[in-house]
Amino acid sequence: MINSPQMDQLAADIGDRVYIDIAKWHLYLKDAKLHTGLATSFLPMCESGKIDEAAVMAILNTVKLKLGGGKQELPLSELIPVAGITDLIRVLEDFSRSL
């Protein structure tokens, strides 16, 4: 299991580099308070060293965000632009290599 400082670093890296794009407005995952939960979800993947886009997308699809006061619900994968997904995969790969 990863110690807390390493987990905190993964969460910080995700939160600082990945954002939700809504009408060209960027909400970084740390500001949306999503980075820590995602880091926990991605941890097993990082520990195994097997980072692939399909697995990343599967996790992002499980995180549902309520929009418009709950009138609409979308998976996180639909709100992160392609460049953000690429950045997320790089963060995970870099973290995995540092273990």
KEPALUM-185391 format. One line per 2 residues: number of its first residue (from 1); for each residue x, y, z of N, C-alpha, C. Coordinates in steps of 0.02 Angstrom, whole numbers. Example, Ala and Ser with C-alpha at 12.3 -4.5 7.8 and 13.67 -1.06 7.14 Angstrom:
REM residues 2
1	660:-284:390:615:-225:390:660:-165:390; 642:-112:354:684:-53:357:645:2:394
REM end
This chain:
REM residues 99
1	42:-60:0:0:0:0:44:62:0; 22:113:-34:59:176:-40:51:215:25
3	108:246:46:103:287:107:68:353:91; 46:387:141:6:447:134:39:503:93
5	104:517:105:135:570:64:134:555:-11; 144:492:-30:142:474:-101:71:481:-128
7	22:458:-89:-48:463:-110:-67:536:-116; -45:577:-68:-59:649:-72:-28:679:-134
9	31:656:-153:64:682:-213:25:664:-276; 2:602:-280:-38:581:-337:-101:623:-342
11	-135:632:-286:-196:672:-286:-181:744:-307; -126:772:-282:-108:841:-300:-92:847:-374
13	-56:798:-401:-39:800:-472:-102:795:-516; -148:751:-497:-211:746:-534:-249:811:-529
15	-255:837:-468:-293:898:-457:-266:960:-491; -200:963:-498:-168:1021:-528:-166:1019:-604
17	-170:960:-634:-161:954:-706:-223:937:-746; -274:911:-713:-334:888:-749:-393:932:-730
19	-433:951:-780:-489:995:-768:-551:972:-806; -607:996:-782:-671:989:-815:-680:1051:-858
21	-704:1042:-919:-715:1098:-965:-790:1105:-977; -817:1160:-953:-888:1175:-964:-892:1245:-994
23	-914:1248:-1056:-920:1312:-1093:-855:1351:-1091; -799:1315:-1102:-732:1344:-1102:-710:1370:-1034
25	-745:1351:-982:-727:1368:-914:-693:1307:-885; -632:1315:-858:-593:1259:-832:-598:1255:-757
27	-624:1201:-732:-628:1188:-660:-582:1129:-646; -525:1146:-614:-476:1094:-599:-505:1046:-547
29	-484:983:-552:-513:931:-510:-500:943:-436; -446:978:-419:-434:994:-348:-487:1043:-324
31	-507:1090:-366:-558:1139:-346:-627:1107:-343; -637:1056:-383:-701:1020:-381:-702:966:-327
33	-645:959:-291:-638:910:-237:-646:838:-262; -621:825:-322:-626:758:-351:-559:722:-353
35	-505:757:-341:-438:730:-350:-420:674:-302; -440:679:-239:-422:629:-189:-457:562:-203
37	-521:566:-217:-559:505:-233:-532:470:-295; -515:511:-345:-487:482:-406:-419:450:-393
39	-378:483:-353:-312:455:-336:-321:387:-303; -369:381:-259:-382:317:-225:-405:265:-276
41	-446:284:-323:-470:238:-374:-415:216:-422; -369:261:-437:-315:245:-484:-256:211:-452
43	-253:211:-386:-196:183:-351:-180:110:-369; -229:65:-371:-213:-4:-389:-183:-10:-459
45	-207:30:-505:-181:31:-573:-107:53:-572; -92:105:-534:-24:130:-529:22:79:-496
47	-3:45:-445:38:-6:-411:54:-64:-457; 7:-81:-500:19:-137:-547:64:-117:-605
49	68:-51:-617:109:-27:-673:75:-35:-741; 11:-52:-740:-27:-62:-802:-76:-6:-812
51	-52:48:-842:-94:106:-855:-116:103:-928; -180:100:-940:-204:103:-1009:-267:146:-1012
53	-277:174:-1070:-332:222:-1079:-400:191:-1064; -411:130:-1085:-476:98:-1074:-491:91:-999
55	-441:73:-960:-451:65:-888:-462:133:-855; -426:184:-878:-435:252:-852:-506:276:-867
57	-528:266:-929:-595:287:-948:-649:250:-909; -637:186:-895:-686:148:-856:-695:178:-787
59	-641:199:-756:-646:230:-690:-681:298:-696; -662:337:-746:-693:403:-754:-768:397:-769
61	-787:343:-802:-858:332:-817:-899:316:-754; -867:291:-702:-903:274:-641:-917:335:-597
63	-879:389:-608:-888:449:-568:-941:492:-602; -998:500:-569:-1054:538:-598:-1057:606:-564
65	-1062:658:-605:-1068:727:-579:-1138:753:-593; -1167:782:-542:-1234:811:-549:-1226:884:-572
67	-1263:902:-623:-1262:970:-651:-1331:1001:-644; -1332:1067:-640:-1396:1102:-637:-1437:1084:-576
69	-1402:1080:-519:-1438:1064:-457:-1466:994:-457; -1434:949:-494:-1456:879:-495:-1503:862:-551
71	-1520:911:-594:-1566:897:-650:-1534:852:-702; -1468:854:-707:-1432:815:-757:-1373:781:-722
73	-1357:721:-744:-1299:686:-716:-1258:658:-774; -1192:674:-773:-1147:651:-825:-1086:617:-795
75	-1059:568:-831:-997:538:-806:-939:588:-814; -892:585:-769:-835:630:-771:-799:627:-838
77	-797:569:-868:-763:560:-933:-791:606:-987; -854:625:-982:-885:669:-1031:-866:742:-1021
79	-838:759:-964:-824:829:-948:-750:847:-952; -708:797:-957:-636:809:-963:-617:806:-1037
81	-586:859:-1064:-567:858:-1134:-514:805:-1149; -505:789:-1212:-457:738:-1233:-387:754:-1207
83	-367:816:-1210:-300:835:-1184:-295:822:-1110; -349:830:-1074:-350:816:-1002:-343:742:-987
85	-374:701:-1029:-367:628:-1021:-294:608:-1033; -264:638:-1084:-194:625:-1099:-150:646:-1040
87	-163:704:-1012:-125:727:-953:-134:681:-894; -195:657:-884:-209:611:-828:-169:547:-837
89	-169:520:-896:-131:458:-909:-57:470:-896; -30:527:-917:40:543:-904:54:548:-829
91	9:580:-792:17:585:-719:20:515:-689; -25:472:-710:-27:404:-683:35:364:-701
93	58:371:-763:118:336:-784:179:360:-745; 185:426:-739:242:454:-701:240:431:-628
95	182:432:-598:176:409:-529:194:336:-523; 170:296:-569:183:224:-568:258:211:-573
97	293:247:-616:365:239:-624:403:260:-560; 375:306:-522:410:331:-463:402:284:-403
99	359:234:-408:349:188:-352:408:141:-343
REM end
